[in-house]
Amino acid sequence: MKGMKMENKKRYTAEELRRCIWRSLDIMKTVTVPILLGTIDGLGLGNARKGLRQLETHGYVVKKGGRVGGCHQKYVRAQNVPLLPPLCERCGEEFAVKICDPALKREREKEREKEGKQIEDTARAARELFYEEKEKEREKERAGRKGAADYPNEGDRVIPSELKERLERQLEGVSHDAA
């Protein structure tokens, strides 16, 4: 319509919408879609139905028997939770997920445990391998050199006893006349 200003509808994120519906349920105990449209500023019909359907799918809201005036379904809170959690406590998923299956949550937890154990096992194996390699390097160093106790001290030189004996035998065979 020309000349008339359209009111700006408030835009809600999906989480804000669910929290508004949850607060309305907390205050009024029983709601219908038209009641939500009147209490939540700027809420559209489709978003009201969608928010209630998501909460119902995940078990936070249930339909109450009968319809108000024969045409509007009543909804009540199924769980007495003061604040709506960001993720479903039954399945561990966001409320936008169309199926709430607690078995999926258990499977995901098992997968996470396996991944955690695999990471832990890999880290442990890497540490063990690192320390084994270090120990092998130390053993090679020890094998390559003999300790000072294995060699007789000859002044400021250290000479193995076998080498010392061989040198002495060779020197005995050499005559002093050649010098």
C-alpha positions in Angstrom: 0.0 0.0 0.0 1.4 3.3 -1.0 2.1 5.8 1.7 1.7 3.3 4.6 4.8 2.2 6.5 5.2 -1.5 7.0 6.2 -2.4 10.5 9.5 -4.1 10.7 9.1 -7.6 12.1 11.7 -8.6 14.6 14.0 -11.3 13.2 14.8 -14.2 15.5 17.5 -16.8 15.3 16.3 -20.4 15.7 17.7 -20.5 19.2 16.1 -17.2 20.3 12.8 -18.4 18.9 13.0 -21.6 20.9 13.9 -19.7 24.1 11.0 -17.3 23.6 8.6 -20.2 23.2 10.1 -21.9 26.2 9.6 -18.7 28.3 6.0 -18.4 27.2 5.4 -22.1 28.2 7.1 -21.4 31.5 4.8 -18.4 32.2 1.5 -19.7 30.8 2.0 -23.5 31.3 -0.2 -24.2 28.2 0.0 -22.4 24.8 -1.4 -22.6 21.3 0.1 -21.2 18.1 -2.2 -18.1 18.2 -1.3 -17.4 21.8 2.4 -17.5 20.9 1.8 -15.2 17.9 0.2 -12.7 20.4 2.9 -13.0 23.1 6.1 -13.1 21.0 6.6 -9.8 19.1 7.1 -10.2 15.3 6.7 -14.0 15.3 5.3 -15.6 12.2 2.9 -18.5 11.9 5.4 -20.8 10.2 8.2 -20.1 12.6 5.9 -20.6 15.6 4.8 -24.0 14.3 8.4 -24.9 13.4 9.8 -24.0 16.8 7.0 -26.0 18.6 7.6 -29.0 16.3 11.4 -29.0 17.0 10.8 -28.9 20.7 8.2 -31.6 20.4 10.5 -33.8 18.3 13.2 -33.7 21.0 10.8 -34.3 23.9 10.7 -30.9 25.5 7.1 -30.1 24.6 4.1 -32.4 24.2 0.7 -32.0 22.7 -2.0 -31.8 25.3 -5.3 -33.6 24.6 -8.0 -31.7 22.8 -7.9 -28.5 20.8 -8.9 -25.1 22.0 -12.1 -24.0 20.3 -12.0 -27.2 18.2 -9.2 -25.9 16.0 -5.9 -25.1 17.8 -3.6 -27.7 19.4 -2.5 -27.1 23.0 1.1 -27.6 24.0 2.7 -28.0 27.4 6.3 -28.5 28.7 7.2 -32.2 29.0 10.4 -31.5 31.0 10.8 -29.3 34.0 14.0 -27.7 32.9 14.4 -24.0 33.9 16.6 -23.0 30.9 16.4 -24.6 27.5 19.8 -26.2 26.6 21.5 -25.3 23.3 21.6 -29.0 22.4 19.1 -31.8 23.0 20.1 -33.7 26.1 18.6 -37.0 24.8 20.4 -37.2 21.4 23.1 -34.5 21.8 22.2 -32.8 18.5 20.8 -29.4 17.7 17.1 -28.9 17.8 17.0 -28.4 14.0 17.7 -32.2 13.6 14.4 -33.8 12.6 15.0 -37.1 14.4 15.8 -37.4 18.1 17.3 -40.8 18.7 19.1 -41.5 22.0 20.8 -44.6 20.4 22.6 -42.2 18.0 24.0 -40.3 21.0 25.4 -43.5 22.5 27.0 -44.4 19.2 28.6 -41.0 18.9 29.9 -41.2 22.4 31.4 -44.6 21.7 33.0 -43.3 18.5 34.4 -40.3 20.5 35.8 -42.7 23.1 37.4 -44.9 20.4 38.9 -41.8 18.8 40.2 -40.6 22.2 41.7 -44.0 22.9 43.3 -44.1 19.5 44.8 -40.7 19.9 46.0 -41.7 23.4 47.4 -45.0 22.1 49.2 -43.2 19.2 50.7 -40.7 21.6 51.8 -43.5 23.9 53.3 -45.5 21.1 55.1 -42.4 19.8 56.6 -41.7 23.2 57.7 -45.3 23.6 59.3 -45.3 20.2 61.1 -42.0 20.9 62.5 -43.3 24.2 63.5 -46.6 22.6 65.5 -44.8 19.9 67.2 -42.6 22.5 68.2 -45.7 24.5 69.6 -47.3 21.3 71.6 -44.2 20.6 73.0 -44.2 24.1 73.9 -47.9 23.8 75.8 -47.3 20.6 77.7 -44.5 22.2 78.6 -46.7 25.2 79.6 -49.6 22.8 81.8 -47.3 20.7 83.9 -46.1 23.6 85.3 -48.0 26.6 85.3 -46.5 30.0 88.6 -45.1 31.5 88.7 -48.1 33.9 89.3 -50.5 31.0 92.6 -48.7 30.0 95.8 -48.5 32.0 96.9 -45.0 32.5 100.1 -44.1 30.7 100.9 -40.6 31.7 98.4 -38.4 30.1 97.5 -41.0 27.4 95.2 -44.0 27.8 96.4 -47.1 25.9 94.5 -50.4 25.8 96.5 -53.2 27.5 96.5 -55.4 24.3 98.0 -52.6 22.3 100.5 -51.9 25.0 101.7 -55.6 25.0 102.0 -55.7 21.2 104.0 -52.5 21.1 106.4 -53.8 23.8 106.9 -57.1 21.8 107.7 -55.2 18.7 110.1 -52.9 20.5 112.0 -55.8 22.0 112.7 -57.2 18.5 114.2 -54.0 17.3 117.8 -53.5 18.1 119.1 -50.5 19.8 122.0 -50.4 17.3 119.8 -49.2 14.4 119.0 -46.1 16.2 
